[in-house]
């Protein structure tokens, strides 16, 4: 589709005269949103080449699928128009995000109640204002229930038997991680959110590891951002594994798949691209703990081998405008608690695909 003759059909008069002449729109809120609707409709009719040309003209990133490029251009005009009309809402971003991607013990075929133990605890700290990675944390953990790693696990993760043999137990690693958070004043001076790729890191691996280690589930991990959901909702696409999310924004995986730190770094790259594209990145999942979970487990080995729920219910967090009554909340909790398998079959299938695809 032809974009411009004398000026582009999605440019305003003030834009053609240069940024210095841009003035705040005198339009009402309704008029601004109607104008944005027309702009969005026009962008939807543009070819990929046309969108790329306009993005290049605006000095914006030109990488990604057609849908992502259109979304990027729409967000540019949305931000511009709403800012000029004094209608732009406060940024829906945390100042900092901590991306976590555990690696755990595994077999080529895991039994339903297989007790996964965390063997790599990585984290990457992202500053959204500076739009860059500030620091990272990485530690290996010594497993106690299955101290000998399977050949499959070693090949998949790249973690060696020597690395876990010489590593501290999980409680010490967790304490070191919390000290790392404190060093950056996260949770005290600075607000932050944990980010994961899917529900498994918290609902399965961390929850199960805390039971094994006979320690309380940590406060910082009770709610988090599932990047897959944010990516899917923002770019209006299916939920993709990390590899496909990267491909969707025309990036390639850097490092070794299933190295926890490399996975976390690549998730950070996805998150930073979404920040630049104007995404709202808020908590969207939380763990539902029972009163038994709050207390220290008394016999970790017995519970891990015999408990029919080695993972805890992961519940979605609805946005603030999705008002619910107390009765609706109770019904939601009962619905999620009634599921015998705490992570759905769909989630389990996705996790299996994640192992194969990333």
Secondary structure, DSSP 8 states (H G I E B T S, - for coil): ---BSSSBTT--HHHHT-GGG-----S-HHHHHHHHHHHHHHHHTS-HHHHHHHHHHTT----S-HHHHHHHHHHHHHHHHHHHTT--------SEEEEE--EE---SS--TT----EEEEEEEEEETTTTEEEEEEEEE---SSS-S--HHHHHHH---HHHHHTS--HHHHHHHHHHHHHHTTBTTTB-EEEEESSSHIIIIIIHHHHHHHT----GGGSEEEEHHHHHHHHHT-----HHHHHHHTT----S-TT-HHHHHHHHHHHHHHHHHTT------EEE---HHHHS--S-HHHHHHH-S-SS--EEE---TTS---HHHHHHHHHHHHT-SSSS-HHHHHHHHHHHHH-
